[in-house]
Amino acid sequence: MRKAGKKITLSLINSKGRFAFVIPAYNHAACVAQVIRRTKKLGFPVFVVNDGSTDNTYDEIRNIPGIRIISHEKNMGKGAALRSGFAAAASDADWAITIDADGQHHPEDALNLIAAIPKSTRAIVVGAREGMQGEHVPWTSRFGRKFSNFWVWVSGGPLLSDSQSGMRIYPLPEVTVLPVKAQRFQFEVEVLVQAKRKGLPVLEAPVRVDYNPGGARISHFRPFVDFVRNSLTFTRLIFTRIFFPYHLL
């Protein structure tokens, strides 16, 4: 699916720095092991954050060799899981590649994101999911993406085509010092706004996505609750943009 452009070679990857995968997982026992094994084939370090899972997620991953597992005693949210993963990976990597544990992403597309990083530039690269208009894509995902894209931009963030994609590359340690307050799903939209405010470029590159009909994809996104949380996050960001513009510099 990679668009015509730079050929992705080992030398190109090495010229960008050191990379590591960060995979947040919460009650993904049915699919996380397969995601990890597929990810490991790329040869990058893999950090898995077990975010207080109450199913057999830990049992499914604990014996997979060559990965680092970070465990939260209780569920703290996707944003908190990502932060824990970033902190663990920062000593081994200059960039964190994030993918979801539900199997919707193709780990191999990380190479597409790496190729999109401009030379000598520290940036967030968001994987713009192709095929999001397919019949098997949940309406909540289609609506949520459009809703989020608009309000990220209104809040002073970048204008993107897929601000809700969980497959991304973040620069380390730059992302760890952004003043992001959200701890759950809202972390992924707020971090884009805070990056733009602090002068950290945000780019996009295409990635594939799988939404299998009647399949085993496990999503913990709750339409009503998370819509309210998103709305409160955007309200806070817009309020600070309007009334405290100098505080953002």
C-alpha positions as MATLAB code, in Angstrom:
seq = 'MRKAGKKITLSLINSKGRFAFVIPAYNHAACVAQVIRRTKKLGFPVFVVNDGSTDNTYDEIRNIPGIRIISHEKNMGKGAALRSGFAAAASDADWAITIDADGQHHPEDALNLIAAIPKSTRAIVVGAREGMQGEHVPWTSRFGRKFSNFWVWVSGGPLLSDSQSGMRIYPLPEVTVLPVKAQRFQFEVEVLVQAKRKGLPVLEAPVRVDYNPGGARISHFRPFVDFVRNSLTFTRLIFTRIFFPYHLL';
ca = [
       0.000    0.000    0.000;
       3.014    2.257    0.293;
       2.806    5.227   -2.027;
       5.550    5.845   -4.542;
       8.426    7.701   -2.966;
      11.484    6.861   -0.948;
      12.542    3.239   -0.925;
      12.590    2.098    2.685;
      16.010    0.647    3.425;
      17.861   -0.206    6.620;
      20.166    2.745    6.050;
      17.176    5.084    5.725;
      15.721    3.770    8.992;
      19.067    4.074   10.787;
      19.499    7.629    9.519;
      16.316    8.632   11.363;
      17.426    7.226   14.734;
      16.336    4.395   17.020;
      12.731    3.175   16.993;
      10.632    1.141   19.422;
       7.027   -0.028   19.406;
       4.693    0.898   22.262;
       1.493   -1.157   22.449;
      -1.115   -0.192   25.079;
      -3.399   -3.106   25.957;
      -6.527   -3.372   28.069;
      -8.502   -6.633   28.033;
      -7.138   -7.663   24.641;
      -6.388  -11.281   25.500;
      -8.013  -12.518   22.291;
      -5.693  -10.665   19.925;
      -2.741   -8.948   21.597;
      -0.310  -11.881   21.331;
      -0.799  -12.068   17.573;
      -0.273   -8.304   17.268;
       2.950   -8.532   19.280;
       4.369  -11.445   17.298;
       3.650   -9.680   14.046;
       5.224   -6.489   15.359;
       8.374   -8.266   16.535;
       9.135   -9.371   12.971;
      10.180   -5.805   12.149;
      13.111   -6.104   14.525;
      12.425   -3.075   16.729;
      12.188   -3.250   20.544;
       8.605   -3.828   21.703;
       7.129   -2.343   24.885;
       3.673   -3.567   25.913;
       1.685   -1.704   28.563;
      -0.871   -3.906   30.301;
      -3.254   -1.212   31.521;
      -4.902   -3.002   34.433;
      -6.490   -5.744   32.327;
      -9.012   -7.955   34.121;
      -8.978  -10.745   31.539;
      -6.082  -13.015   30.541;
      -4.097  -10.365   28.676;
      -1.043  -10.734   30.915;
      -1.093  -14.535   30.695;
      -1.201  -14.306   26.897;
       1.883  -12.088   26.670;
       4.094  -12.905   29.647;
       5.943  -15.747   27.916;
       6.548  -13.981   24.611;
      10.333  -13.589   24.439;
      12.112  -10.349   23.699;
       9.470   -7.853   24.833;
       9.219   -5.473   27.770;
       5.975   -5.525   29.751;
       4.882   -2.578   31.877;
       1.859   -3.270   34.079;
      -0.610   -0.903   35.722;
      -2.318   -2.306   38.809;
      -5.589   -0.725   37.700;
      -6.912    0.671   34.445;
      -5.626    4.231   34.049;
      -6.607    4.948   30.446;
      -4.947    4.834   27.062;
      -3.159    8.134   27.528;
      -1.628    6.995   30.814;
      -0.603    3.704   29.188;
       1.104    5.549   26.355;
       2.937    7.772   28.831;
       4.208    4.709   30.700;
       5.337    3.177   27.427;
       7.118    6.366   26.356;
       8.933    6.589   29.684;
      10.094    2.976   29.419;
      11.159    3.271   25.778;
      12.931    6.636   26.053;
      16.211    5.105   27.207;
      16.322    2.746   24.213;
      14.732    4.767   21.417;
      14.554    8.199   19.829;
      11.074    7.505   18.455;
       8.045    5.575   19.724;
       5.802    3.819   17.202;
       2.351    3.282   18.680;
      -0.178    0.736   17.478;
      -3.406   -0.523   19.007;
      -3.657   -4.005   20.504;
      -6.958   -4.834   18.785;
      -5.398   -5.912   15.503;
      -6.799   -3.140   13.315;
      -3.345   -1.893   12.282;
      -0.694   -3.457   10.081;
       2.614   -3.161   11.990;
       4.490   -3.237    8.680;
       3.021    0.182    7.856;
       5.344    1.637   10.475;
       7.932    1.735    7.699;
       5.652    4.120    5.812;
       5.571    6.436    8.817;
       9.335    6.273    9.257;
       9.866    7.201    5.608;
       7.611   10.244    6.100;
       9.834   11.794    8.775;
      11.648   14.730    7.165;
      15.422   14.756    7.418;
      16.721   16.328   10.631;
      13.177   17.055   11.833;
      11.514   16.054   15.066;
       7.829   15.555   14.343;
       4.742   13.527   15.174;
       3.652   11.386   12.227;
       0.029   10.225   12.296;
      -1.053    7.186   10.314;
      -4.013    8.317    8.201;
      -6.185    5.204    7.924;
      -7.263    4.301    4.408;
     -10.615    2.663    3.752;
     -12.469    4.338    6.620;
     -15.609    4.583    4.491;
     -15.918    0.810    4.191;
     -19.177   -0.895    5.098;
     -17.601   -2.710    8.040;
     -16.224    0.433    9.679;
     -18.371    1.314   12.741;
     -20.365    4.511   12.347;
     -18.898    5.719   15.642;
     -15.428    5.581   14.076;
     -16.490    7.459   10.938;
     -18.372   10.142   12.852;
     -15.753   10.396   15.581;
     -12.984   11.003   13.082;
     -14.797   13.900   11.395;
     -15.845   15.367   14.752;
     -12.308   15.148   16.112;
     -10.622   16.501   12.977;
     -12.717   19.664   13.091;
     -12.352   20.374   16.796;
      -8.622   19.641   16.874;
      -8.250   22.366   14.246;
     -10.587   24.801   16.063;
      -8.615   24.213   19.264;
      -5.479   25.442   17.532;
      -4.124   22.089   16.434;
      -3.149   20.875   12.964;
      -5.688   20.248   10.224;
      -5.531   16.484    9.698;
      -7.554   13.852    7.884;
      -7.374   11.330   10.755;
      -6.763   12.837   14.170;
      -8.055    9.702   15.934;
      -5.660    7.175   14.458;
      -3.762    5.255   17.123;
      -0.922    4.299   14.787;
       1.655    7.047   15.042;
       5.290    7.921   15.540;
       6.183   10.214   18.436;
       9.607   11.794   19.012;
      11.224   10.957   22.343;
      11.607   12.679   24.704;
       9.798   15.664   23.140;
       6.318   14.160   23.462;
       6.844   13.444   27.160;
       7.191   17.131   28.045;
       4.129   18.418   26.188;
       1.552   19.816   28.679;
      -1.115   17.202   27.940;
      -3.632   16.728   30.761;
      -5.883   14.034   29.288;
      -5.208   10.491   30.479;
      -7.638    8.412   28.431;
      -8.547    8.324   24.729;
      -8.520   12.120   24.725;
      -4.734   12.087   25.086;
      -4.408   11.315   21.376;
      -6.270   14.441   20.301;
      -4.899   16.790   22.942;
      -1.309   15.824   22.181;
      -1.809   17.036   18.599;
      -3.038   20.423   19.783;
      -0.250   20.819   22.330;
       2.344   19.783   19.752;
       1.157   22.462   17.333;
       1.133   25.061   20.086;
       4.721   24.231   21.054;
       6.007   24.238   17.486;
       6.377   20.473   17.083;
       5.374   19.569   13.490;
       2.527   17.104   12.960;
       2.450   15.176    9.681;
       0.426   12.347    8.149;
       1.245    9.241    6.121;
      -1.147    6.535    4.865;
      -1.674    3.267    6.737;
      -4.080    0.386    6.301;
      -6.839   -0.564    8.725;
      -8.876   -3.737    9.194;
     -12.405   -3.775   10.541;
     -13.520   -7.357   10.146;
     -17.263   -8.002    9.864;
     -18.399   -9.629   13.075;
     -14.764  -10.136   13.952;
     -12.846  -10.140   17.188;
     -11.875   -6.475   17.250;
     -12.097   -5.248   20.812;
     -12.792   -1.569   21.346;
     -13.224    0.128   24.705;
     -14.438    3.366   23.168;
     -17.837    4.217   24.697;
     -19.700    6.555   22.341;
     -21.617    8.621   24.906;
     -19.039    8.746   27.694;
     -16.105    9.422   25.416;
     -18.058   11.940   23.343;
     -18.653   13.889   26.563;
     -15.000   13.571   27.557;
     -13.879   14.700   24.102;
     -16.230   17.681   24.267;
     -14.881   18.704   27.683;
     -11.300   18.371   26.447;
     -11.959   20.534   23.392;
     -13.831   23.082   25.518;
     -10.799   23.392   27.800;
      -8.407   23.733   24.870;
     -10.532   26.336   23.094;
     -10.990   28.287   26.355;
      -7.234   28.510   26.898;
      -6.682   29.450   23.265;
      -9.117   32.364   23.506;
      -8.485   33.673   27.013;
      -4.859   32.741   27.677;
      -3.114   32.975   24.286;
       0.193   34.188   25.751;
       0.259   31.243   28.147;
       0.486   28.936   25.125;
       3.753   30.386   23.836;
];
